[in-house]
């Protein structure tokens, strides 16, 4: 593979790295994968996930990739403006797509993101028909009646959990935050949560629109209290009939940031295989 640092834009450019397959190994000369930040983590990704994935896609799927920093994150300087971070993310992804289209003639894109990066992938796909597929890790999903039962029934029936609850209420035992357990600073610790999610019906309508457009979607969910069984995404967004447009991978024992090497390797291999199959699919 070949890598080079790229500056997108003349004034306060967005900094990224283009990773291309060796000459003659490109499986789709008009397609590129764009990898986005998660929270305020640099473009290398949590535990270097974005770097590992970008190189795997170039080497084993024959697809060019571009991992970059949104403005104000990593090596990209902050930009002034009135847009929210969510709105600016869509504009900046489209700016990157415009640049790659002019420079390398890529005119179809696969967007990848973890958590907030997944949300940006979804919103950009809604705004731009050049997006042919999204790869979302812990993207939007909501609890279903089945997930409530699976998640809370064992807890309600556990005597040890009731004992711990009482001890915490009495102040005898303190509950550690996720940042303390992981060793990651609080400001860098991004976890999935429903508080900042748009209404479920809004996301359902957006997914219906994308599905009717024929967008290919790969969703990967990890171990947390919000996503607890394989088909939760499908149940959550009924009556959208995804059909072959949707692939779901559930890794219930993997952490949100894929802190374990074997989990990272497994997810990278799965994404690479899915992307390779997508590119070689007739009619794509």
C-alpha positions as CSV (number, residue, x, y, z in Angstrom):
1,X,0.0,0.0,0.0
2,X,1.0,3.7,-0.4
3,X,0.3,6.4,2.2
4,X,0.6,10.1,2.0
5,X,-0.5,13.0,4.3
6,X,-3.1,15.3,2.6
7,X,-4.4,18.8,3.4
8,X,-7.9,19.4,2.3
9,X,-8.7,23.0,1.8
10,X,-6.6,26.1,1.6
11,X,-7.7,28.0,4.7
12,X,-7.5,26.0,7.9
13,X,-7.2,22.7,6.0
14,X,-8.4,19.3,7.2
15,X,-5.5,17.0,7.7
16,X,-5.7,13.3,6.7
17,X,-3.9,10.3,5.3
18,X,-4.7,8.7,2.0
19,X,-3.9,5.0,1.9
20,X,-4.1,3.4,-1.6
21,X,-3.6,-0.2,-2.8
22,X,-0.5,-1.0,-4.8
23,X,-0.7,-0.2,-8.5
24,X,-2.8,-2.7,-10.3
25,X,-4.4,-3.9,-7.0
26,X,-7.3,-1.5,-6.9
27,X,-10.6,-3.4,-6.9
28,X,-12.7,-0.3,-7.5
29,X,-11.0,2.7,-9.0
30,X,-14.0,5.0,-8.4
31,X,-14.6,4.1,-4.7
32,X,-13.0,5.3,-1.5
33,X,-13.6,4.7,2.2
34,X,-13.6,7.7,4.5
35,X,-12.8,7.1,8.1
36,X,-14.0,9.6,10.7
37,X,-13.0,10.6,14.3
38,X,-14.8,9.2,17.3
39,X,-15.4,12.0,19.8
40,X,-12.2,13.9,20.1
41,X,-9.9,11.0,19.4
42,X,-7.2,11.6,16.8
43,X,-7.7,10.1,13.3
44,X,-5.7,7.0,14.3
45,X,-8.8,5.9,16.2
46,X,-9.2,4.2,19.5
47,X,-6.3,1.7,20.0
48,X,-5.2,2.6,16.5
49,X,-8.3,1.0,15.0
50,X,-8.7,3.4,12.1
51,X,-5.1,2.9,11.0
52,X,-5.4,-0.9,11.2
53,X,-8.7,-0.9,9.3
54,X,-7.5,1.6,6.6
55,X,-4.5,-0.5,5.8
56,X,-6.4,-3.7,5.9
57,X,-9.0,-2.4,3.4
58,X,-6.2,-1.1,1.1
59,X,-4.2,-4.3,1.2
60,X,-6.9,-7.0,1.4
61,X,-10.0,-5.4,-0.2
62,X,-8.1,-3.3,-2.8
63,X,-10.0,-0.1,-1.7
64,X,-8.5,3.3,-1.2
65,X,-9.1,4.9,2.2
66,X,-8.9,8.4,3.7
67,X,-8.7,8.9,7.4
68,X,-8.9,12.5,8.5
69,X,-9.5,14.8,11.5
70,X,-12.5,17.0,11.7
71,X,-11.7,20.7,12.4
72,X,-10.6,21.3,16.0
73,X,-9.6,17.6,16.4
74,X,-6.1,16.1,16.1
75,X,-4.0,17.9,13.4
76,X,-6.9,19.9,11.9
77,X,-7.2,23.5,13.2
78,X,-10.5,24.7,14.6
79,X,-12.7,26.7,12.2
80,X,-15.0,29.5,13.2
81,X,-18.6,29.3,12.2
82,X,-22.2,29.1,13.4
83,X,-22.8,25.4,12.6
84,X,-23.1,22.8,15.4
85,X,-20.5,20.1,15.5
86,X,-22.9,17.7,14.0
87,X,-23.7,20.0,11.1
88,X,-20.1,20.9,10.5
89,X,-19.1,17.2,10.4
90,X,-21.5,16.6,7.4
91,X,-20.1,19.7,5.6
92,X,-16.5,18.6,6.2
93,X,-17.1,15.0,5.0
94,X,-18.7,16.5,1.8
95,X,-15.6,18.8,1.5
96,X,-13.4,15.7,1.7
97,X,-15.5,13.9,-0.9
98,X,-15.4,16.9,-3.3
99,X,-11.6,17.0,-2.9
100,X,-11.0,13.3,-3.5
101,X,-13.4,13.5,-6.5
102,X,-11.4,16.3,-8.1
103,X,-8.0,14.9,-7.3
104,X,-8.5,11.1,-7.6
105,X,-11.8,10.9,-9.5
106,X,-13.5,9.0,-6.7
107,X,-17.2,9.5,-7.1
108,X,-18.6,6.8,-4.7
109,X,-17.9,6.6,-1.0
110,X,-18.2,4.3,1.9
111,X,-18.3,6.1,5.2
112,X,-17.0,4.5,8.4
113,X,-17.3,5.7,12.0
114,X,-17.4,4.6,15.6
115,X,-20.1,6.1,17.9
116,X,-20.2,9.8,17.0
117,X,-18.3,9.0,13.8
118,X,-21.1,6.5,13.0
119,X,-23.7,9.2,13.6
120,X,-21.8,11.5,11.2
121,X,-21.8,8.7,8.6
122,X,-25.5,8.3,8.9
123,X,-26.3,12.0,8.6
124,X,-23.9,12.5,5.6
125,X,-25.5,9.6,3.8
126,X,-28.9,11.3,4.2
127,X,-27.5,14.4,2.7
128,X,-25.3,13.1,-0.2
129,X,-26.2,10.4,-2.7
130,X,-22.5,9.8,-3.5
131,X,-22.5,7.7,-0.3
132,X,-23.0,4.1,-1.4
133,X,-22.5,2.4,1.9
134,X,-21.9,3.1,5.6
135,X,-20.0,1.1,8.2
136,X,-21.3,2.1,11.7
137,X,-19.9,0.8,14.9
138,X,-22.3,1.3,17.8
139,X,-24.5,3.5,15.7
140,X,-28.0,4.6,16.5
141,X,-30.2,2.0,18.1
142,X,-32.8,2.0,20.8
143,X,-34.1,-0.4,23.4
144,X,-36.9,-2.8,22.5
145,X,-39.2,-4.7,24.8
146,X,-37.1,-7.8,24.3
147,X,-33.8,-5.9,25.2
148,X,-35.5,-4.6,28.4
149,X,-36.4,-8.1,29.4
150,X,-33.0,-9.6,28.6
151,X,-31.1,-6.7,30.3
152,X,-33.1,-6.1,33.4
153,X,-34.8,-9.4,34.4
154,X,-31.6,-11.1,35.6
155,X,-30.7,-7.9,37.6
156,X,-34.1,-7.7,39.3
157,X,-33.8,-11.4,40.3
158,X,-30.2,-11.1,41.6
159,X,-29.8,-10.9,45.4
160,X,-26.1,-9.8,45.0
161,X,-27.1,-6.9,42.8
162,X,-29.8,-5.8,45.4
163,X,-27.1,-6.0,48.1
164,X,-24.7,-3.8,46.1
165,X,-27.5,-1.4,45.3
166,X,-28.3,-1.0,49.0
167,X,-24.6,-0.6,49.9
168,X,-24.2,2.2,47.3
169,X,-27.3,4.0,48.6
170,X,-25.9,3.8,52.1
171,X,-22.5,5.2,50.9
172,X,-20.6,2.1,51.9
173,X,-19.6,1.2,48.4
174,X,-18.8,3.7,45.6
175,X,-19.6,3.0,41.9
176,X,-16.7,3.6,39.6
177,X,-17.2,5.4,36.4
178,X,-16.3,3.9,33.0
179,X,-13.3,6.3,32.7
180,X,-11.9,5.1,36.0
181,X,-12.2,1.5,35.0
182,X,-10.7,1.9,31.5
183,X,-7.9,4.3,32.5
184,X,-9.0,6.7,29.8
185,X,-9.3,10.4,30.7
186,X,-13.0,11.5,31.2
187,X,-12.9,14.0,28.3
188,X,-11.8,11.2,25.9
189,X,-14.2,8.6,27.1
190,X,-17.1,8.4,24.7
191,X,-19.8,5.8,25.3
192,X,-23.1,5.1,23.6
193,X,-26.1,6.6,25.3
194,X,-29.6,7.6,24.4
195,X,-29.6,11.1,25.9
196,X,-28.3,12.9,22.8
197,X,-30.0,10.6,20.3
198,X,-32.7,12.1,17.9
199,X,-36.2,10.7,18.3
200,X,-36.5,7.0,17.2
201,X,-39.2,7.9,14.6
202,X,-36.8,10.4,13.0
203,X,-34.1,7.8,12.7
204,X,-36.5,5.3,11.4
205,X,-37.7,7.6,8.7
206,X,-34.1,8.4,7.7
207,X,-33.3,4.7,7.5
208,X,-36.3,4.1,5.4
209,X,-35.1,6.8,3.0
210,X,-31.6,5.3,2.8
211,X,-33.0,1.8,2.4
212,X,-35.2,2.9,-0.5
213,X,-32.1,4.5,-2.1
214,X,-30.3,1.2,-1.9
215,X,-27.7,2.2,0.6
216,X,-25.6,-0.7,1.9
217,X,-25.3,-0.7,5.7
218,X,-23.0,-2.6,8.0
219,X,-23.8,-2.2,11.7
220,X,-21.4,-3.5,14.3
221,X,-22.6,-3.5,18.0
222,X,-20.5,-4.3,21.0
223,X,-21.2,-5.4,24.6
224,X,-23.3,-2.8,26.5
225,X,-26.6,-2.5,28.2
226,X,-28.3,-0.9,25.3
227,X,-27.7,-3.5,22.6
228,X,-28.1,-7.0,23.9
229,X,-29.2,-9.3,21.1
230,X,-28.4,-9.9,17.4
231,X,-31.6,-8.7,15.8
232,X,-32.3,-5.7,18.1
233,X,-31.6,-3.2,15.3
234,X,-34.1,-4.9,13.0
235,X,-36.8,-5.0,15.8
236,X,-36.1,-1.4,16.8
237,X,-36.7,0.0,13.3
238,X,-39.7,-2.0,12.1
239,X,-41.3,-1.7,9.6
240,X,-38.3,-0.9,7.5
241,X,-37.7,-3.9,5.3
242,X,-33.9,-3.8,4.9
243,X,-33.5,-7.0,3.1
244,X,-30.0,-7.5,1.6
245,X,-29.1,-3.9,2.3
246,X,-28.4,-4.5,5.9
247,X,-25.7,-6.6,7.7
248,X,-25.5,-6.8,11.5
249,X,-22.5,-8.0,13.5
250,X,-22.9,-8.3,17.3
251,X,-19.8,-8.8,19.5
252,X,-21.3,-8.9,23.0
253,X,-18.0,-9.5,24.7
254,X,-16.1,-6.7,23.0
255,X,-15.7,-3.3,24.6
256,X,-16.9,-0.1,22.9
257,X,-13.4,1.0,22.1
258,X,-12.2,-2.6,21.1
259,X,-9.5,-2.5,23.8
260,X,-8.6,-6.2,23.3
261,X,-6.3,-7.0,20.3
262,X,-8.3,-10.2,19.4
263,X,-11.6,-8.2,19.2
264,X,-10.0,-5.5,17.0
265,X,-8.5,-8.1,14.7
266,X,-11.9,-9.9,14.4
267,X,-13.8,-6.7,13.7
268,X,-11.2,-5.4,11.2
269,X,-11.3,-8.8,9.4
270,X,-15.1,-8.8,9.3
271,X,-15.3,-5.2,7.9
272,X,-12.7,-6.0,5.3
273,X,-14.5,-9.1,4.1
274,X,-17.8,-7.3,4.0
275,X,-16.3,-4.4,2.0
276,X,-14.6,-6.8,-0.4
277,X,-17.8,-8.7,-1.0
278,X,-19.7,-5.5,-1.5
279,X,-17.3,-4.2,-4.2
280,X,-17.5,-7.4,-6.1
281,X,-21.2,-7.7,-5.9
282,X,-22.9,-7.6,-9.3
283,X,-24.6,-4.3,-10.0
284,X,-22.7,-2.4,-7.3
